[in-house]
Amino acid sequence: MAKPVSRVLVVDDEPLVLREFVKGLNAAARALDNPLGLSFTGVATAREALVAIEADGDLQAVLVDDKLYSLPAGAARRANGRAPGKKLQMSALELVQRIARLRPELDVYILIARESEDDVVDALFAEAVDGYFYREERDFRGIYRILNAQIREKARTPFYDQLKSYVSMAKDQWHTPGHASGESLRGSPWVNDFYEFMGEHVFDADLSVSVPMLDSLMNPTGVIAEAQNLAAKAFGARRTFFATNGTSGANKVIFQTLLAPGEKLLLDRNCHKSVHHGVVLSGAHPVYLESALNRRYGLYGPVPKKTILAAIRRHPDAQALVLTSCTYDGLRYDLAPIVAAAHARGIKVIVDEAWYGFARFHPEFRPTALEAGADYATQSTHKVLSAFSQASMIHVNDPDFREHLFRENFNMHTSTSPQYALIASLDVARKQAVMEGYKLLARTLALARELRAQIDSTGAFRCLTLADLLPEEVRADGIRLDPTKVTVDISGCGYTVDELQAELFDRYNIQIEKSTFNTITLLLTIGTTRSKVSRLYDALMRIARERRAPRRPVRSPEIPAFTRLRYLPRDAYYCGGELVPVFDERERVNRALAGRVCADGIVPYPPGIPLLVPGQAITREIVEYLGGVLRSQKRIELHGIAYDGYAPCVRVLRPAEERSLRRLD
């Protein structure tokens, strides 16, 4: 098994002092217990330090001499025995600030002189400094022990360690779950193969809330609380909560915490369906914001900034604003000005970062939503880091956070029998992100650049750039592209999307993330390897060499504009309603649907944007669109359509139900 490697960078512009510290600290590392593979290296200038910090993914801490001063380049300083004419680039304070912006997961310590202690500590009080050492003491073993302990603390996985410890005790189980560490499966002539396929530890670690030493997800006071606190520090949050029912559940918890029935919510119409479900559950009054549309590729992008700012001005009584950043296709908002505008009106900002949970750990992806000022961020840790499916996190920076109400809503959506392996995977995913996330993400970015160049070289496939993806109305909004989401235009290869996916899967053993009519999307993660990149490139190049005639790009049907919301979604959803067919007895679209009010969410996928939400008026244009999609042979799913026998139907409100509800228009 590979052993960890940890390096500490010493920054001191006195060559003799630098050599002495590096030599003394390395000697201490050799003489003392060193399970993390700690070693020390040094540089003489702040600029060299920044280069090293950017280049070395194994760095875990930086030790900065406070005698780095800021003077104009070429200025002379004779104090402290330095030679005149020495060029000095930046102060210790500025270096600490730059380190925090570049790699906030690094521990930073300062070497100080006793006589300057008060001034240095005061100057760095508000900065991300983990501690101080006296330069004159030359206590190399003491410094080593503290640094080693701090890095070990950062690398702790309190819940996972406790789970392993309990499993190793091999206690007899007189509690749930029923499989009793796999005893019900092991040796069975019918299901033993499942036990062998999954592995014994899956069942050993599947335990019950009856084990106090493993803490309670619903009221954590022990190892789960410790693990969440470590995650909060890692992701830059005041509080972090582990969620075992995905970001879908996390979004609903926040909605029910912030919104009372009838209170306004500004939301992107192109948000995840869990947000729309949260609207129903909370009873909120949604104000839907239309996403920008890339008509050439049928891709929906962010909401234009002017649309968001106008909605904030028009609805100062809104309680919250919900945005998705980055989107499924990798488009991320310039969040800071949007958050500032919302906060100026007292509106809380929730950002769905389901596809962006790794962003804190490499400067290419920052600022994160929390760094931009968001009050809440939800992340699917399982999507882009090393957690099991359904394992997500809720990060809270809301200064008005109502913990008791949040906890009640959290427990409403959380199983009283959570899967402990999911919690352990969140603990481990946080550890990996902190200890080696920068290095792994740097590798992923390099592979993304290689893959894009290779795909473009095929001549039949082309990776879409930010300029290709951005609709015209958001080009000036400061939107950036996450390069680990690669959208490929396939119209030049001669295959339809369905044919290409089948070819990649059946012939080349490749499964892609998603597709539209003219594109496929490839997701690179910290688990992407160069071998996988090579195999994908080989497959696409072989397909390109078949030289099929390019096909005309398919024009995806455009979702009609959002019509008026006549009733609160919750009120409409909980009505019994009636089913009205989409087609009449002559197989024509049923015009009787026009003018009725929908009771369900109708969502065509792709693109996953609601055509109708509960409480929305149905227009003739919407009926025609529904009929066209249902008749189409193209690959579109329609979520929310009901069936009466074989006839596709829409659940709508009965006239009597409409009369009993309070209208919004």
C-alpha positions as CSV (number, residue, x, y, z in Angstrom):
1,M,0.0,0.0,0.0
2,A,1.3,3.5,-0.9
3,K,2.5,5.4,2.1
4,P,1.6,9.1,2.6
5,V,4.0,11.8,1.7
6,S,3.8,15.2,3.5
7,R,6.0,18.2,3.0
8,V,6.3,21.4,4.9
9,L,7.7,24.5,3.1
10,V,9.9,26.9,5.1
11,V,10.1,30.5,3.8
12,D,13.0,32.6,5.1
13,D,15.1,35.1,3.2
14,E,18.1,34.6,5.5
15,P,20.1,31.7,3.8
16,L,21.8,30.6,7.0
17,V,18.6,30.6,9.1
18,L,16.8,28.8,6.3
19,R,19.4,26.1,6.0
20,E,19.5,25.6,9.8
21,F,15.8,25.2,10.1
22,V,15.4,22.8,7.2
23,K,18.3,20.7,8.4
24,G,17.1,20.7,12.0
25,L,13.5,19.9,11.2
26,N,14.4,17.0,8.8
27,A,16.7,15.6,11.5
28,A,13.7,15.7,13.9
29,A,11.5,14.0,11.4
30,R,14.1,11.2,11.0
31,A,14.5,10.8,14.7
32,L,10.9,10.8,15.8
33,D,7.8,8.9,14.9
34,N,6.8,9.9,11.3
35,P,3.8,7.9,10.0
36,L,2.8,10.7,7.6
37,G,6.1,10.8,5.8
38,L,6.8,14.4,6.9
39,S,9.8,16.2,5.4
40,F,10.9,19.8,5.1
41,T,12.1,22.0,2.2
42,G,12.9,25.7,2.0
43,V,12.8,28.7,-0.3
44,A,14.2,32.2,0.2
45,T,11.5,34.4,-1.3
46,A,7.8,34.8,-1.2
47,R,7.6,34.4,-4.9
48,E,9.5,31.1,-4.8
49,A,7.1,30.1,-2.1
50,L,4.0,30.7,-4.2
51,V,5.6,28.8,-7.1
52,A,6.3,25.8,-4.8
53,I,2.8,25.9,-3.3
54,E,1.3,25.9,-6.7
55,A,3.5,23.1,-8.0
56,D,3.7,20.7,-5.0
57,G,0.5,18.8,-4.3
58,D,2.1,17.1,-1.3
59,L,2.6,20.3,0.7
60,Q,0.6,20.2,3.9
61,A,1.9,23.3,5.7
62,V,4.0,26.4,5.3
63,L,6.3,28.0,7.9
64,V,6.8,31.7,7.2
65,D,9.5,34.0,8.7
66,D,7.8,37.2,9.8
67,K,10.9,39.2,8.7
68,L,9.7,39.1,5.1
69,Y,9.2,42.9,4.4
70,S,7.4,44.8,1.7
71,L,9.5,47.4,0.0
72,P,9.6,48.7,-3.6
73,A,11.7,46.4,-5.8
74,G,15.4,47.4,-5.6
75,A,15.0,49.3,-2.3
76,A,17.8,48.8,0.2
77,R,17.4,47.7,3.7
78,R,20.3,47.3,6.1
79,A,18.3,46.3,9.2
80,N,18.7,42.8,10.7
81,G,22.0,42.3,8.9
82,R,20.6,42.1,5.4
83,A,22.7,43.2,2.5
84,P,21.9,46.6,0.9
85,G,20.2,46.5,-2.5
86,K,18.3,43.3,-1.8
87,K,15.1,42.9,-3.8
88,L,12.1,42.1,-1.6
89,Q,8.7,41.2,-3.1
90,M,6.1,41.0,-0.4
91,S,5.5,40.9,3.3
92,A,4.7,37.9,5.5
93,L,1.2,39.3,5.8
94,E,0.7,39.5,2.1
95,L,2.2,36.0,1.6
96,V,-0.2,34.5,4.2
97,Q,-3.1,36.2,2.4
98,R,-1.9,34.8,-1.0
99,I,-1.6,31.3,0.4
100,A,-5.1,31.4,1.8
101,R,-6.4,32.5,-1.6
102,L,-4.4,29.8,-3.5
103,R,-4.7,26.8,-1.1
104,P,-6.8,27.4,2.0
105,E,-6.4,23.8,3.1
106,L,-2.7,24.4,4.0
107,D,-1.7,25.0,7.6
108,V,0.3,28.3,8.0
109,Y,2.7,29.0,10.9
110,I,4.8,32.1,11.5
111,L,8.4,32.3,12.8
112,I,8.6,35.4,15.1
113,A,11.1,37.2,17.3
114,R,10.2,37.7,20.9
115,E,10.5,41.4,20.7
116,S,8.1,41.7,17.7
117,E,5.6,39.2,19.0
118,D,2.8,41.6,19.8
119,D,3.1,43.5,16.5
120,V,3.2,40.4,14.4
121,V,0.2,38.7,16.1
122,D,-1.8,41.8,15.9
123,A,-1.0,42.2,12.2
124,L,-2.0,38.6,11.4
125,F,-4.9,38.3,13.9
126,A,-7.6,38.2,11.2
127,E,-5.6,35.9,8.8
128,A,-5.6,32.2,8.5
129,V,-2.6,31.5,10.8
130,D,-2.5,28.3,12.7
131,G,0.3,29.2,15.2
132,Y,3.6,30.9,15.9
133,F,7.1,29.7,16.8
134,Y,10.0,31.7,18.3
135,R,12.8,31.9,15.9
136,E,15.5,32.1,18.6
137,E,14.5,28.9,20.4
138,R,15.6,26.6,17.6
139,D,13.3,23.9,19.1
140,F,13.2,21.8,16.0
141,R,11.8,18.7,17.8
142,G,9.1,20.8,19.4
143,I,8.2,22.4,16.1
144,Y,8.1,19.1,14.3
145,R,5.9,17.5,17.0
146,I,3.4,20.4,16.7
147,L,3.3,20.3,12.9
148,N,3.0,16.5,12.8
149,A,0.2,16.7,15.3
150,Q,-1.6,19.4,13.3
151,I,-1.4,17.5,10.0
152,R,-2.5,14.3,11.8
153,E,-5.5,16.1,13.2
154,K,-6.4,17.3,9.6
155,A,-6.0,13.7,8.4
156,R,-8.3,12.3,11.1
157,T,-11.5,10.5,10.2
158,P,-13.3,10.3,13.5
159,F,-16.4,8.5,12.4
160,Y,-14.6,6.1,10.0
161,D,-12.0,5.2,12.6
162,Q,-14.7,4.6,15.2
163,L,-16.6,2.4,12.8
164,K,-13.6,0.3,12.0
165,S,-12.9,0.0,15.8
166,Y,-16.4,-1.2,16.5
167,V,-16.4,-3.7,13.7
168,S,-13.1,-5.1,14.9
169,M,-14.7,-5.8,18.4
170,A,-16.9,-8.4,16.7
171,K,-19.8,-7.9,19.1
172,D,-22.7,-10.4,19.0
173,Q,-25.7,-8.5,17.5
174,W,-29.1,-8.6,19.1
175,H,-30.3,-5.6,17.2
176,T,-31.0,-4.4,13.6
177,P,-30.3,-4.9,10.7
178,G,-31.8,-8.3,10.0
179,H,-28.9,-9.7,8.1
180,A,-26.8,-9.5,11.3
181,S,-23.4,-8.7,9.8
182,G,-24.2,-10.9,6.8
183,E,-25.0,-14.1,8.8
184,S,-28.4,-14.4,7.1
185,L,-26.7,-14.5,3.7
186,R,-23.4,-16.3,4.3
187,G,-23.6,-19.9,3.3
188,S,-27.1,-19.6,1.8
189,P,-27.6,-21.7,-1.4
190,W,-29.8,-18.9,-2.7
191,V,-28.1,-15.6,-1.8
192,N,-24.6,-16.3,-0.8
193,D,-23.4,-15.0,-4.1
194,F,-24.7,-11.5,-3.1
195,Y,-22.6,-11.8,0.1
196,E,-19.5,-12.7,-1.8
197,F,-20.0,-10.1,-4.4
198,M,-20.5,-7.3,-1.9
199,G,-17.8,-8.4,0.5
200,E,-18.0,-9.1,4.2
201,H,-17.1,-5.6,5.4
202,V,-20.2,-4.1,3.7
203,F,-22.3,-6.2,6.0
204,D,-20.0,-5.8,9.1
205,A,-20.2,-2.1,8.8
206,D,-24.0,-2.0,8.2
207,L,-25.0,-1.3,11.8
208,S,-27.8,0.1,13.9
209,V,-28.4,3.3,15.8
210,S,-28.4,1.0,18.8
211,V,-24.6,1.4,18.9
212,P,-24.0,4.5,21.0
213,M,-20.2,4.8,20.3
214,L,-21.1,5.4,16.6
215,D,-23.1,8.6,17.5
216,S,-26.5,9.6,16.0
217,L,-26.9,11.4,12.7
218,M,-30.1,13.0,14.0
219,N,-28.5,14.4,17.2
220,P,-24.7,14.1,16.8
221,T,-22.6,14.8,19.9
222,G,-19.7,12.4,19.3
223,V,-17.7,11.2,16.3
224,I,-20.3,12.3,13.7
225,A,-20.2,15.8,15.2
226,E,-16.4,15.7,15.1
227,A,-16.4,14.6,11.5
228,Q,-18.9,17.4,10.5
229,N,-16.7,20.0,12.3
230,L,-13.7,18.9,10.3
231,A,-15.7,19.1,7.1
232,A,-16.9,22.6,8.0
233,K,-13.3,23.8,8.4
234,A,-12.3,22.0,5.1
235,F,-15.0,23.5,3.0
236,G,-15.0,27.0,4.5
237,A,-18.4,26.8,6.3
238,R,-19.6,27.8,9.8
239,R,-21.5,24.6,10.1
240,T,-21.6,21.4,7.9
241,F,-24.2,18.6,8.1
242,F,-23.9,15.2,6.5
243,A,-26.8,14.1,4.4
244,T,-27.4,10.4,3.5
245,N,-30.4,11.0,1.1
246,G,-28.5,13.1,-1.4
247,T,-28.6,16.7,-2.3
248,S,-32.2,16.2,-3.2
249,G,-33.0,15.8,0.5
250,A,-30.6,18.5,1.5
251,N,-32.4,21.1,-0.7
252,K,-35.7,20.2,0.8
253,V,-34.4,20.6,4.4
254,I,-33.1,24.2,3.6
255,F,-36.4,25.2,1.9
256,Q,-38.5,24.1,4.9
257,T,-36.2,25.9,7.2
258,L,-36.2,29.2,5.4
259,L,-39.7,29.3,4.0
260,A,-43.2,29.4,5.5
261,P,-46.3,28.7,3.4
262,G,-46.9,31.6,1.0
263,E,-43.5,33.2,1.4
264,K,-41.8,34.1,-1.9
265,L,-38.8,32.3,-3.3
266,L,-36.8,33.3,-6.4
267,L,-35.6,30.3,-8.3
268,D,-34.0,29.3,-11.6
269,R,-36.6,27.4,-13.6
270,N,-33.8,25.2,-14.8
271,C,-32.9,24.0,-11.2
272,H,-33.0,20.4,-10.1
273,K,-36.4,18.8,-9.6
274,S,-35.7,18.5,-5.9
275,V,-36.0,22.3,-5.7
276,H,-39.4,22.1,-7.3
277,H,-40.3,19.4,-4.9
278,G,-39.1,21.6,-2.1
279,V,-41.4,24.3,-3.3
280,V,-44.4,22.0,-2.9
281,L,-43.3,20.7,0.5
282,S,-42.6,24.2,1.9
283,G,-45.7,25.8,0.5
284,A,-43.6,28.6,-0.9
285,H,-44.7,31.1,-3.5
286,P,-42.2,30.6,-6.3
287,V,-41.1,33.3,-8.7
288,Y,-39.6,31.4,-11.6
289,L,-36.6,32.9,-13.5
290,E,-36.1,31.9,-17.1
291,S,-32.8,30.4,-18.1
292,A,-30.8,31.5,-21.1
293,L,-31.1,29.1,-24.1
294,N,-28.4,28.1,-26.5
295,R,-30.6,27.4,-29.4
296,R,-27.9,25.8,-31.6
297,Y,-27.2,23.0,-29.2
298,G,-30.5,22.9,-27.2
299,L,-28.6,23.6,-24.0
300,Y,-30.1,25.7,-21.2
301,G,-27.6,27.9,-19.4
302,P,-27.6,30.2,-16.4
303,V,-30.3,32.8,-15.7
304,P,-29.1,36.2,-17.1
305,K,-27.7,38.4,-14.4
306,K,-30.1,41.3,-15.4
307,T,-33.0,38.9,-14.9
308,I,-31.9,37.9,-11.5
309,L,-31.2,41.5,-10.4
310,A,-34.5,42.7,-11.8
311,A,-36.3,40.0,-9.8
312,I,-34.5,41.0,-6.6
313,R,-35.7,44.6,-7.2
314,R,-39.3,43.6,-8.0
315,H,-39.6,41.2,-5.1
316,P,-37.9,42.7,-2.1
317,D,-40.2,40.6,0.1
318,A,-38.6,37.3,-1.2
319,Q,-37.1,35.2,1.6
320,A,-34.6,33.3,-0.6
321,L,-32.9,33.1,-4.0
322,V,-31.9,29.6,-5.3
323,L,-29.3,29.2,-8.1
324,T,-27.4,26.2,-9.5
325,S,-23.7,26.7,-9.9
326,C,-22.1,25.1,-11.7
327,T,-24.8,23.7,-14.0
328,Y,-24.8,20.1,-15.4
329,D,-22.9,21.4,-18.4
330,G,-20.2,23.2,-16.2
331,L,-21.4,26.8,-16.4
332,R,-20.9,28.7,-13.2
333,Y,-22.2,32.1,-12.2
334,D,-20.2,35.2,-11.1
335,L,-21.9,34.9,-7.8
336,A,-20.5,37.7,-5.7
337,P,-22.4,40.6,-7.2
338,I,-25.6,38.6,-7.2
339,V,-25.2,37.6,-3.6
340,A,-24.5,41.1,-2.6
341,A,-27.6,42.4,-4.4
342,A,-29.8,39.8,-2.6
343,H,-28.3,40.5,0.8
344,A,-28.9,44.2,0.3
345,R,-32.6,43.3,0.3
346,G,-32.4,40.8,3.1
347,I,-32.8,37.8,0.8
348,K,-30.9,34.6,1.7
349,V,-29.0,32.9,-1.1
350,I,-29.0,29.1,-1.5
351,V,-26.6,27.7,-4.1
352,D,-27.0,24.1,-5.4
353,E,-23.3,23.0,-5.9
354,A,-24.2,19.4,-6.5
355,W,-21.7,19.2,-9.4
356,Y,-19.1,21.5,-7.8
357,G,-18.2,20.0,-4.4
358,F,-14.5,19.8,-5.1
359,A,-14.1,23.5,-6.0
360,R,-12.6,24.6,-2.7
361,F,-9.5,22.6,-3.3
362,H,-8.0,24.2,-6.4
363,P,-7.8,27.9,-7.4
364,E,-8.9,27.1,-10.9
365,F,-12.4,26.5,-9.6
366,R,-12.7,29.2,-6.9
367,P,-14.4,31.2,-5.6
368,T,-16.9,28.7,-4.2
369,A,-20.5,29.7,-3.4
370,L,-19.6,30.2,0.3
371,E,-16.6,32.3,-0.6
372,A,-18.8,34.4,-2.8
373,G,-21.1,35.0,0.3
374,A,-23.9,32.4,-0.1
375,D,-25.8,31.5,3.0
376,Y,-26.2,27.9,2.1
377,A,-24.5,25.5,-0.3
378,T,-25.6,21.9,-1.0
379,Q,-23.1,19.5,-2.5
380,S,-23.3,16.0,-3.9
381,T,-20.0,14.8,-2.5
382,H,-20.6,11.5,-4.2
383,K,-20.8,13.1,-7.7
384,V,-17.3,14.5,-7.8
385,L,-15.4,13.3,-4.7
386,S,-14.8,9.8,-3.2
387,A,-18.1,9.3,-1.4
388,F,-20.8,6.7,-1.9
389,S,-23.9,7.5,-3.9
390,Q,-26.5,9.5,-1.9
391,A,-23.7,10.9,0.4
392,S,-24.0,14.7,0.4
393,M,-23.2,17.8,2.5
394,I,-25.1,20.9,3.6
395,H,-22.8,23.9,4.3
396,V,-24.2,26.8,6.3
397,N,-22.8,30.3,6.5
398,D,-26.1,32.0,7.4
399,P,-25.5,34.5,10.2
400,D,-29.1,34.2,11.2
401,F,-29.0,30.4,11.2
402,R,-31.9,28.9,13.2
403,E,-30.4,25.6,14.3
404,H,-33.3,24.1,16.1
405,L,-35.7,24.7,13.2
406,F,-33.1,23.3,10.8
407,R,-32.5,20.3,12.9
408,E,-36.3,19.5,13.1
409,N,-36.5,19.8,9.3
410,F,-33.3,17.7,8.8
411,N,-34.7,15.0,11.0
412,M,-38.0,15.1,9.1
413,H,-36.2,14.1,5.9
414,T,-33.5,11.8,7.5
415,S,-33.9,8.1,8.1
416,T,-33.7,7.0,11.8
417,S,-31.6,4.1,10.4
418,P,-28.9,5.8,8.3
419,Q,-26.4,3.7,6.3
420,Y,-23.2,4.1,8.3
421,A,-21.0,3.4,5.2
422,L,-22.4,6.6,3.6
423,I,-21.3,8.7,6.7
424,A,-17.9,7.0,6.7
425,S,-17.5,7.8,3.0
426,L,-18.2,11.5,3.7
427,D,-15.5,11.5,6.4
428,V,-13.0,9.8,4.1
429,A,-13.9,12.0,1.1
430,R,-13.2,15.1,3.2
431,K,-9.9,13.8,4.4
432,Q,-8.8,13.0,0.8
433,A,-9.9,16.4,-0.4
434,V,-7.9,18.2,2.3
435,M,-4.8,16.0,2.1
436,E,-4.4,15.5,-1.6
437,G,-7.3,17.2,-3.3
438,Y,-5.1,19.9,-4.8
439,K,-2.8,17.3,-6.4
440,L,-5.6,15.1,-7.7
441,L,-7.5,18.1,-9.2
442,A,-4.3,19.4,-10.8
443,R,-4.0,16.0,-12.5
444,T,-7.7,16.1,-13.5
445,L,-7.3,19.5,-15.1
446,A,-4.2,18.3,-17.0
447,L,-6.2,15.3,-18.3
448,A,-9.1,17.5,-19.3
449,R,-6.8,19.7,-21.4
450,E,-5.3,16.6,-23.1
451,L,-8.7,15.1,-23.7
452,R,-10.1,18.2,-25.3
453,A,-7.1,18.5,-27.6
454,Q,-7.4,14.8,-28.6
455,I,-11.1,15.0,-29.2
456,D,-10.7,18.1,-31.4
457,S,-8.0,16.3,-33.4
458,T,-10.4,13.6,-34.5
459,G,-12.0,15.9,-37.1
460,A,-15.4,14.3,-36.4
461,F,-15.9,15.4,-32.8
462,R,-15.5,18.9,-31.3
463,C,-15.3,20.0,-27.7
464,L,-17.5,23.0,-27.1
465,T,-15.8,26.0,-25.6
466,L,-17.2,28.6,-23.2
467,A,-18.0,30.8,-26.2
468,D,-19.9,27.9,-27.9
469,L,-21.9,27.1,-24.8
470,L,-22.9,30.6,-23.7
471,P,-26.2,32.0,-25.0
472,E,-25.9,35.6,-26.3
473,E,-27.8,37.1,-23.4
474,V,-25.3,35.9,-20.7
475,R,-22.0,36.6,-22.6
476,A,-21.3,39.7,-20.5
477,D,-22.2,38.1,-17.1
478,G,-18.8,36.9,-16.1
479,I,-19.8,33.2,-16.4
480,R,-16.9,30.7,-16.3
481,L,-16.7,27.1,-17.5
482,D,-15.7,24.1,-15.3
483,P,-13.2,22.4,-17.6
484,T,-13.9,19.0,-16.0
485,K,-17.3,18.9,-17.7
486,V,-16.6,18.3,-21.4
487,T,-19.5,18.8,-23.8
488,V,-18.8,17.3,-27.3
489,D,-20.6,18.2,-30.5
490,I,-21.1,14.9,-32.3
491,S,-22.9,16.1,-35.4
492,G,-19.8,15.6,-37.5
493,C,-19.4,11.9,-36.8
494,G,-22.5,10.7,-38.8
495,Y,-24.1,8.9,-35.8
496,T,-27.2,9.9,-34.0
497,V,-26.7,10.3,-30.2
498,D,-28.4,7.0,-29.5
499,E,-26.3,5.2,-32.1
500,L,-23.1,6.7,-30.7
501,Q,-23.9,5.8,-27.1
502,A,-24.7,2.3,-28.1
503,E,-21.5,2.0,-30.1
504,L,-19.4,3.4,-27.2
505,F,-21.0,1.1,-24.7
506,D,-21.2,-2.2,-26.7
507,R,-18.0,-2.0,-28.7
508,Y,-15.7,0.1,-26.6
509,N,-17.1,-0.5,-23.0
510,I,-17.5,3.2,-22.4
511,Q,-20.5,4.8,-20.5
512,I,-20.9,8.6,-20.8
513,E,-22.5,10.9,-18.3
514,K,-25.4,12.4,-20.4
515,S,-26.5,13.5,-23.9
516,T,-28.7,15.8,-25.8
517,F,-29.8,15.7,-29.4
518,N,-26.4,16.8,-30.8
519,T,-24.0,16.5,-27.8
520,I,-22.6,14.1,-25.3
521,T,-21.2,15.1,-21.9
522,L,-18.1,13.6,-20.4
523,L,-17.4,14.0,-16.7
524,L,-13.8,14.0,-15.5
525,T,-13.2,13.5,-11.7
526,I,-10.3,12.8,-9.4
527,G,-10.8,9.2,-10.3
528,T,-10.1,9.8,-14.0
529,T,-6.9,8.2,-15.2
530,R,-4.7,8.7,-18.3
531,S,-5.5,5.1,-19.4
532,K,-9.2,5.9,-19.4
533,V,-8.5,9.1,-21.5
534,S,-6.4,7.0,-23.9
535,R,-9.2,4.4,-24.4
536,L,-11.8,7.1,-25.0
537,Y,-9.6,8.9,-27.5
538,D,-8.9,5.6,-29.3
539,A,-12.6,4.8,-29.5
540,L,-13.6,8.3,-30.9
541,M,-10.7,8.2,-33.4
542,R,-11.7,4.8,-34.7
543,I,-15.3,6.0,-35.1
544,A,-14.1,9.2,-36.8
545,R,-12.0,7.1,-39.3
546,E,-15.2,5.4,-40.5
547,R,-15.8,8.8,-42.2
548,R,-19.6,8.6,-42.1
549,A,-21.2,11.6,-43.8
550,P,-22.0,14.3,-41.2
551,R,-25.6,14.7,-40.4
552,R,-27.5,17.9,-40.0
553,P,-27.8,19.0,-36.4
554,V,-31.1,18.1,-34.8
555,R,-33.1,21.1,-33.7
556,S,-34.4,20.2,-30.2
557,P,-38.0,21.4,-29.4
558,E,-37.9,24.6,-27.4
559,I,-39.8,24.6,-24.1
560,P,-42.6,27.2,-24.2
561,A,-42.2,30.2,-21.9
562,F,-43.5,29.9,-18.4
563,T,-47.1,30.8,-18.1
564,R,-48.8,32.4,-15.1
565,L,-48.9,30.6,-11.8
566,R,-52.6,30.6,-10.8
567,Y,-52.3,28.8,-7.4
568,L,-49.5,27.9,-4.9
569,P,-47.8,24.7,-6.1
570,R,-48.5,23.0,-2.8
571,D,-52.2,23.8,-2.9
572,A,-52.6,22.5,-6.4
573,Y,-50.5,19.3,-5.8
574,Y,-52.5,18.2,-2.8
575,C,-55.8,18.5,-4.7
576,G,-57.2,15.2,-5.9
577,G,-57.7,16.5,-9.5
578,E,-58.7,14.5,-12.5
579,L,-56.9,12.9,-15.4
580,V,-57.4,14.6,-18.8
581,P,-56.0,12.8,-21.9
582,V,-53.3,14.6,-24.0
583,F,-55.0,13.3,-27.2
584,D,-58.7,13.2,-28.1
585,E,-60.5,10.2,-29.6
586,R,-59.2,11.2,-33.1
587,E,-55.6,11.1,-31.8
588,R,-55.4,14.9,-32.2
589,V,-54.0,17.0,-29.3
590,N,-56.8,17.6,-26.8
591,R,-57.6,21.3,-26.8
592,A,-59.8,20.8,-23.8
593,L,-56.6,20.8,-21.8
594,A,-55.9,24.4,-22.6
595,G,-57.1,26.7,-19.8
596,R,-57.0,24.0,-17.2
597,V,-54.5,24.1,-14.2
598,C,-51.9,21.4,-13.8
599,A,-51.6,19.5,-10.5
600,D,-48.3,17.9,-11.2
601,G,-44.8,18.8,-12.4
602,I,-44.4,17.8,-16.1
603,V,-40.7,17.7,-16.9
604,P,-39.2,16.7,-20.4
605,Y,-35.8,15.2,-20.1
606,P,-33.6,16.3,-21.7
607,P,-33.3,19.2,-20.8
608,G,-34.9,18.6,-17.4
609,I,-36.7,22.0,-17.2
610,P,-40.3,21.9,-16.0
611,L,-42.8,22.5,-18.7
612,L,-45.5,22.7,-16.1
613,V,-45.4,23.0,-12.3
614,P,-48.4,22.4,-10.0
615,G,-50.7,25.4,-10.0
616,Q,-49.6,26.6,-13.5
617,A,-52.1,27.4,-16.2
618,I,-51.9,25.2,-19.3
619,T,-52.0,27.0,-22.6
620,R,-52.7,25.8,-26.2
621,E,-49.0,26.2,-26.9
622,I,-48.1,23.9,-24.1
623,V,-50.6,21.3,-25.2
624,E,-49.1,21.3,-28.7
625,Y,-45.6,20.9,-27.3
626,L,-46.8,17.9,-25.1
627,G,-48.4,16.2,-28.1
628,G,-45.3,16.7,-30.2
629,V,-43.0,15.3,-27.6
630,L,-45.2,12.3,-27.0
631,R,-45.4,11.5,-30.7
632,S,-41.7,12.0,-31.3
633,Q,-39.5,9.0,-31.8
634,K,-36.6,11.1,-30.4
635,R,-35.1,10.3,-27.0
636,I,-37.2,12.4,-24.6
637,E,-38.7,11.3,-21.3
638,L,-41.7,13.1,-19.9
639,H,-41.7,12.9,-16.2
640,G,-45.1,13.5,-14.5
641,I,-47.3,12.2,-17.2
642,A,-50.0,9.9,-15.9
643,Y,-51.6,7.0,-17.8
644,D,-55.2,6.0,-18.0
645,G,-54.7,2.6,-19.5
646,Y,-52.4,3.4,-22.4
647,A,-53.6,6.9,-22.8
648,P,-51.1,9.6,-21.7
649,C,-52.9,12.1,-19.4
650,V,-52.2,15.3,-17.4
651,R,-53.6,15.6,-13.8
652,V,-55.5,18.8,-13.6
653,L,-57.6,20.6,-11.0
654,R,-61.3,20.0,-11.0
655,P,-63.4,23.2,-11.3
656,A,-64.7,22.8,-7.8
657,E,-61.1,22.5,-6.5
658,E,-60.1,25.7,-8.3
659,R,-63.0,27.6,-6.7
660,S,-61.8,26.4,-3.2
661,L,-58.3,27.7,-3.6
662,R,-56.9,31.2,-3.3
663,R,-55.8,32.6,-6.7
664,L,-52.4,34.2,-7.1
665,D,-53.2,36.2,-10.3
